[in-house]
Amino acid sequence: MQQSKWIILIIVIACQLLVVLDSSIMVTAIPQIGRSLHMTATSLTWVQNAYILPFGGFLLLGARAGDIMGRRRMLSVGIGLFSLASMLAGLAPTAEFLLVSRAFQGFAAALATPAALALLSASFVEAKERARAIAMYSAVAGGGGSVGLLLGGFFTDFISWRVGMFINVPIGIALLYLIQRFIQQTGTRTGRFDLWGAIVSVIGMTALVYGFVQAADRGWGEPETWISLAAGIVLLVAFVFIESRAAEPIIPLRLFANRQRSGAYLGRFLLLCGTFSLFFFIPQYLQNVLGFSSLEAGLAFLPFTVAQFGMMYLIPGLVQRYGNRKVLIAGLLLGIMGILWMSRSVSVQAQFFPQMFILLAIIGIGVGMAIQPLTVLGLSDVDPQDNGAASGLINVAHHSGSSLGLAVLITVFEAAIGSGSSKMQFAHAISDSLLGSVVFATLALVAVWFCFVPSRQPARK
């Protein structure tokens, strides 16, 4: 039994790594994708968002599907569809075909991811084992994106960006075999899908992101920008209303009754708003300003990756000694200082080594210290019937934060660069975008601080 649990962990981590890689594997290939499919700079942001938006938007429906239809079944369906969508994306003859395939990938990932995390949560119940398993999962969730940059850069430089999509197919087939071989079928139960809630949430978040992208492309004065933003806000408010009235909602609002758990969701959302954009902006800076190749830009993230994965081994001991709250706050502070220093270091004359190398390692340590406590606290004191929904909500906060943060910071970048095209203007715009990342990470710290401060009980007479 002990051995089978760790086999399940390996399968879960491999599934998570597969879907996380695809949130960044295209980043270092963006210049080549733009040339081969004739895409503008603004439209290229949809190579990321076309994947992330349906991923984040349908996660809760995927979590609900796992509860009703069985988590092993939904994990298999998700990985199978993901492999098919990856093959289609690799074959894409046009920009439109690529974006639709990426959206299909995101939907498939939304079916697989909550099932994987719920299987992990159900398999590891003993405190120390659970902490170790979640540390490994969190390291992949947080650091897998930088591995995607490295692989994407390698494939782009030596073969083609399309290989980054094709490689998912044999990996997906292997995972399907392992899932059927080592994971037992989980129980099913009767219930209904909150389809309206899922659709309204996806359309609302997409409208919000689209509004910010339009602001970057056409400016804040365009009616289309404000109509899209207003529609996004109205639809997300409507989503909350739908969830409050639904008999079986995809987000049971009782999950937010616990203040610390709500703080973990909000903190994760804001942290990813700030940190995911690093995977988009820094490779562009390295390639367009410092002259790095796609592979070199991917290799540049190794200090971040190594530092974050290294924290996987240290975090359980740190948490045991200091507690989740102190480790989380320390990690956020470290990440904020690293990104702030990075924003001041970006220039035309900058040297990657040693300053930027060290700063990426510092940021990796900070994010590594924050992600695992946020995962643990997001699952704390959850009733067994809500395990799937809580797992889905953690991933929703992660991926919706990624997409919305990138959309907002793209507007910062476009406002800073204006109509210029020089390396100096590009570097200045990257610097301003990183300052935006600092603002988001600081808001995450504020949210965590207030939600995790113990409430004072009035003294009894």
C-alpha positions in Angstrom: 0.0 0.0 0.0 2.8 2.4 0.9 4.5 1.8 -2.5 1.2 2.2 -4.4 0.6 5.6 -2.8 4.0 6.9 -4.0 3.3 5.5 -7.5 0.0 7.5 -7.4 2.0 10.6 -6.4 4.4 10.1 -9.3 1.5 9.8 -11.8 -0.3 12.9 -10.3 2.9 14.9 -10.5 3.6 13.8 -14.0 0.0 14.8 -15.0 0.4 18.2 -13.3 3.7 18.8 -14.9 2.3 18.0 -18.4 -0.5 20.6 -18.1 1.7 23.2 -16.4 4.4 23.0 -19.0 1.9 24.0 -21.6 1.2 27.3 -19.9 4.8 28.4 -20.7 6.3 26.1 -23.4 5.2 28.4 -26.1 6.6 31.6 -24.5 10.2 31.3 -25.8 8.7 30.3 -29.2 6.5 33.4 -29.5 8.8 35.3 -32.0 8.9 32.2 -34.3 5.2 31.6 -33.9 4.5 35.2 -34.8 6.6 34.9 -38.0 5.3 31.6 -39.1 1.6 32.3 -38.5 1.7 36.0 -39.2 0.5 37.1 -35.8 0.8 40.6 -34.3 2.4 41.3 -30.9 -1.0 41.7 -29.2 -2.5 38.7 -30.8 0.4 36.6 -29.6 -0.7 37.1 -26.0 -3.7 34.8 -26.9 -1.3 32.0 -27.5 -1.0 32.0 -23.7 -4.5 33.2 -22.8 -6.4 30.8 -25.2 -4.9 28.0 -23.0 -5.1 29.6 -19.6 -8.6 31.0 -19.7 -10.6 27.8 -20.4 -8.1 26.0 -18.1 -9.0 28.2 -15.2 -12.6 28.7 -16.2 -13.6 25.0 -16.4 -11.6 23.7 -13.5 -14.5 23.9 -11.2 -16.7 22.0 -13.6 -13.9 19.5 -13.9 -13.7 19.1 -10.2 -17.5 18.5 -10.0 -17.3 16.0 -12.9 -14.6 14.1 -10.9 -16.8 14.0 -7.8 -19.8 12.6 -9.8 -18.3 10.5 -12.5 -15.1 9.3 -10.6 -11.7 10.9 -10.4 -9.8 8.2 -12.2 -12.2 8.4 -15.1 -12.0 12.2 -15.4 -8.2 12.1 -15.1 -8.1 9.6 -18.0 -10.6 11.6 -20.1 -8.7 14.8 -19.5 -5.3 13.4 -20.4 -6.7 11.7 -23.5 -8.3 14.9 -24.8 -5.2 16.9 -23.9 -3.1 14.6 -26.0 -5.5 15.0 -29.0 -5.6 18.8 -28.6 -1.8 18.9 -28.4 -1.5 17.1 -31.7 -4.0 19.5 -33.4 -2.0 22.5 -32.0 1.2 21.1 -33.4 -0.4 20.7 -36.8 -2.0 24.2 -36.8 -1.9 25.7 -40.3 -3.3 29.1 -39.2 -3.3 31.3 -36.1 -7.0 30.8 -35.6 -6.6 27.0 -35.7 -3.8 27.2 -33.2 -5.8 29.3 -30.8 -8.8 27.0 -31.0 -6.6 24.0 -30.3 -5.0 25.8 -27.4 -8.4 26.5 -25.9 -9.3 22.8 -26.4 -6.1 21.9 -24.5 -7.1 24.2 -21.7 -10.5 22.6 -21.4 -8.9 19.1 -21.3 -6.4 20.2 -18.7 -9.3 21.5 -16.6 -10.8 18.0 -16.5 -7.6 16.4 -15.5 -6.0 18.8 -12.9 -8.6 18.8 -10.1 -9.0 15.0 -10.3 -5.2 14.7 -9.9 -5.0 16.9 -6.8 -8.1 15.3 -5.3 -6.5 11.8 -5.7 -3.4 13.1 -4.0 -5.4 14.6 -1.2 -7.4 11.3 -0.7 -4.3 9.1 -0.9 -2.1 11.0 1.7 -3.9 11.6 5.0 -1.1 11.2 7.5 0.3 14.7 8.3 4.0 14.2 7.4 3.3 12.2 4.3 0.7 14.7 3.2 3.0 17.6 3.7 5.8 16.0 1.7 3.4 15.0 -1.1 1.9 18.5 -1.3 5.4 20.0 -1.3 6.3 18.0 -4.3 3.1 18.8 -6.1 3.5 22.5 -5.2 7.0 22.6 -6.6 5.8 21.3 -9.9 2.8 23.6 -9.9 5.0 26.6 -9.3 8.2 25.7 -11.1 6.9 23.6 -14.0 6.4 26.8 -16.0 10.1 27.5 -16.1 10.8 23.9 -17.3 8.4 24.7 -20.1 10.5 27.7 -21.1 13.6 25.6 -21.3 12.0 22.8 -23.4 10.2 25.3 -25.6 13.5 27.2 -26.2 15.3 23.9 -27.1 12.6 22.7 -29.5 12.3 26.2 -31.1 16.1 26.6 -31.7 16.9 23.1 -32.9 13.7 21.7 -34.4 10.4 23.6 -34.4 8.0 25.2 -31.9 5.5 22.6 -33.1 7.5 19.8 -31.4 6.6 21.4 -28.0 3.0 20.3 -28.8 3.7 17.0 -30.4 5.8 15.8 -27.4 2.7 15.7 -25.3 1.1 12.9 -27.4 3.5 10.0 -26.4 3.7 11.3 -22.8 -0.1 11.4 -22.6 -0.4 7.9 -24.0 2.1 6.6 -21.4 0.2 8.4 -18.6 -3.1 6.8 -19.7 -1.5 3.4 -19.4 -0.1 4.1 -15.9 -3.5 5.6 -14.7 -5.3 2.4 -15.8 -2.6 0.2 -14.3 -2.0 1.7 -10.9 -5.0 3.9 -9.9 -8.1 2.2 -8.7 -11.5 3.5 -9.9 -12.9 6.0 -7.4 -16.5 6.1 -6.3 -19.2 7.9 -8.2 -22.3 9.5 -6.9 -25.5 11.0 -8.2 -25.6 14.7 -8.8 -26.1 17.5 -11.3 -23.6 19.6 -13.2 -23.8 23.4 -12.7 -23.3 24.0 -16.4 -24.7 27.5 -16.3 -22.3 28.5 -13.6 -19.3 27.1 -15.5 -20.3 28.9 -18.7 -21.0 32.2 -17.1 -17.7 32.1 -15.2 -15.6 31.3 -18.3 -17.3 34.0 -20.4 -17.0 36.5 -17.6 -13.3 36.0 -17.1 -12.7 35.9 -20.9 -14.5 39.2 -21.3 -12.5 40.7 -18.5 -9.2 39.6 -20.0 -10.3 40.6 -23.5 -11.1 44.1 -22.2 -7.5 44.5 -20.9 -6.0 43.1 -24.1 -8.1 45.6 -26.1 -7.0 48.4 -23.9 -3.4 47.4 -24.7 -4.1 47.1 -28.4 -6.5 50.0 -29.1 -6.5 52.1 -25.9 -8.8 52.9 -23.1 -10.9 55.3 -25.1 -12.4 52.6 -27.3 -16.1 51.6 -26.5 -15.2 47.9 -27.1 -12.7 48.0 -24.2 -15.2 49.3 -21.7 -18.1 47.2 -22.9 -15.9 44.1 -22.5 -14.7 45.0 -19.1 -18.2 45.9 -17.9 -19.6 42.7 -19.3 -16.9 40.7 -17.5 -17.7 42.3 -14.2 -21.5 41.8 -14.6 -21.1 38.2 -15.6 -18.8 37.4 -12.7 -21.3 39.0 -10.3 -24.0 36.9 -11.9 -21.8 33.8 -11.4 -21.7 34.4 -7.7 -25.5 34.8 -7.7 -26.0 31.6 -9.6 -23.7 29.7 -7.2 -25.7 31.1 -4.2 -28.9 29.7 -5.7 -27.7 26.4 -7.3 -28.7 23.2 -5.6 -25.3 21.7 -6.4 -22.9 24.6 -7.2 -19.5 24.1 -8.7 -18.2 26.5 -6.0 -19.9 25.8 -2.7 -19.8 29.2 -1.1 -19.3 27.6 2.3 -15.7 27.1 1.3 -15.2 30.8 1.9 -16.6 30.7 5.4 -13.2 29.9 6.7 -11.2 33.2 6.7 -7.8 31.6 6.4 -8.9 29.4 3.6 -10.3 32.4 1.7 -7.0 34.2 2.3 -5.2 31.3 0.8 -7.3 31.5 -2.4 -7.0 35.3 -2.7 -3.3 35.2 -1.9 -2.6 32.6 -4.5 -4.7 34.5 -7.1 -2.8 37.8 -6.5 0.6 36.1 -6.3 0.1 34.4 -9.7 -1.2 37.7 -11.1 2.3 39.1 -10.4 4.6 36.1 -10.9 3.3 34.3 -14.0 4.0 37.4 -16.1 7.7 36.9 -15.4 7.6 33.9 -17.7 6.2 36.1 -20.4 8.2 39.4 -20.1 11.7 38.3 -19.0 12.2 35.9 -22.0 11.1 38.7 -24.3 13.6 41.0 -22.7 16.4 38.5 -22.9 15.7 37.8 -26.6 14.8 41.3 -27.9 17.2 43.4 -25.8 20.1 41.2 -24.7 20.1 39.1 -27.9 19.6 35.7 -26.3 18.4 32.8 -28.5 15.2 30.9 -27.6 17.2 28.2 -25.8 19.4 30.6 -23.9 16.2 32.5 -22.7 14.9 29.2 -21.4 18.2 28.2 -19.8 18.2 31.6 -18.1 15.3 30.5 -15.9 17.3 27.5 -14.5 18.2 29.4 -11.3 14.5 30.0 -10.7 13.6 26.4 -11.4 16.4 24.9 -9.4 15.7 27.2 -6.4 12.0 26.5 -6.4 12.4 22.7 -6.8 15.1 22.8 -4.1 12.6 24.4 -1.7 10.5 21.2 -2.0 12.9 19.4 0.3 13.2 22.3 2.8 9.6 23.5 3.1 8.2 20.6 5.2 10.9 21.2 7.9 10.5 24.9 7.8 6.7 24.6 8.2 7.1 22.1 11.0 9.4 24.5 12.9 7.8 27.9 12.1 4.3 27.2 10.8 2.6 27.8 7.4 1.8 31.4 8.1 5.4 32.6 8.9 6.9 30.6 6.0 4.3 32.0 3.6 4.9 35.6 4.7 8.6 35.2 4.5 8.4 33.8 1.0 6.2 36.6 -0.2 8.6 39.2 1.2 11.5 37.5 -0.5 9.7 37.3 -3.8 8.6 41.0 -3.6 12.2 42.1 -2.9 13.6 40.0 -5.8 11.1 41.2 -8.4 11.5 44.8 -7.3 15.3 44.6 -7.6 14.9 42.8 -11.0 12.7 45.7 -12.2 15.5 48.1 -11.3 18.1 45.9 -13.0 16.5 45.7 -16.5 18.3 47.9 -19.0 20.0 47.8 -22.4 23.4 47.6 -20.7 22.5 44.9 -18.2 24.5 41.7 -17.8 22.6 38.6 -17.0 25.3 37.2 -14.8 25.7 37.5 -11.9 22.9 40.0 -10.9 19.9 38.7 -12.8 21.0 35.1 -12.2 21.0 35.7 -8.4 17.7 37.6 -8.5 15.9 34.8 -10.4 17.2 32.3 -7.7 15.9 34.6 -4.9 12.5 34.9 -6.6 12.4 31.1 -7.1 13.1 30.6 -3.4 10.4 33.1 -2.4 7.7 31.6 -4.7 8.7 28.1 -3.6 8.2 29.1 0.1 4.8 30.6 -0.7 3.1 28.1 -3.0 3.1 25.0 -0.7 1.6 26.8 2.4 -1.0 28.3 0.1 -1.9 24.8 -1.2 -2.1 23.3 2.3 -4.2 26.2 3.7 -6.5 26.1 0.7 -7.3 22.4 1.6 -7.4 22.9 5.3 -10.6 21.9 7.3 -12.4 20.9 4.1 -15.3 18.4 4.4 -14.6 15.2 2.4 -17.5 15.9 0.0 -15.9 19.3 -0.9 -12.4 17.9 -1.6 -12.9 18.1 -5.3 -14.3 21.6 -5.2 -11.5 22.9 -2.9 -8.9 21.3 -5.2 -10.5 22.9 -8.2 -10.7 26.3 -6.5 -7.0 26.2 -5.7 -6.3 25.7 -9.4 -8.8 28.3 -10.5 -7.1 30.9 -8.3 -3.7 29.8 -9.8 -4.7 29.9 -13.5 -7.2 32.8 -13.5 -4.6 34.8 -11.6 -2.1 33.9 -14.4 -4.4 35.0 -17.2 -5.8 38.2 -15.7 -2.4 39.3 -14.3 -0.8 38.9 -17.8 -3.6 40.8 -19.4 -3.3 43.7 -17.0 0.4 43.9 -17.2 0.3 43.7 -21.0 -1.6 47.1 -20.8 1.2 48.4 -18.6 3.8 47.3 -21.1 2.0 48.8 -24.1 1.4 52.1 -22.3 5.1 52.3 -21.4 6.5 51.4 -24.8 4.0 53.6 -26.7 4.9 53.8 -30.4 8.6 53.2 -29.9 10.6 50.2 -31.0 14.1 50.8 -29.7 15.8 48.4 -27.3 15.9 51.2 -24.6 12.1 51.7 -24.8 11.5 48.0 -24.8 13.6 47.6 -21.6 11.8 50.5 -20.0 8.4 48.9 -20.7 9.6 45.6 -19.3 10.8 47.4 -16.1 7.4 49.0 -15.7 5.7 45.7 -16.2 7.8 44.1 -13.5 6.8 47.0 -11.1 3.2 45.9 -11.8 4.2 42.4 -10.7 5.6 43.9 -7.5 2.2 45.6 -6.9 0.3 42.3 -7.3 2.7 40.4 -5.1 2.4 43.1 -2.4 -1.4 42.9 -2.5 -1.0 39.2 -2.0 1.1 39.8 1.1 -1.5 42.3 2.4 -4.4 39.8 1.8 -2.5 37.0 3.5 -1.5 39.3 6.4 -5.0 40.4 7.2 -6.7 37.0 6.6 -4.2 35.1 8.8 -3.9 37.5 11.7 -5.7 35.7 14.6 -9.0 37.5 15.5 -9.0 38.9 19.0 -11.6 37.4 21.2 -13.2 39.8 23.8 -12.1 39.0 27.3 -14.6 37.2 29.4 -15.9 38.8 32.5 
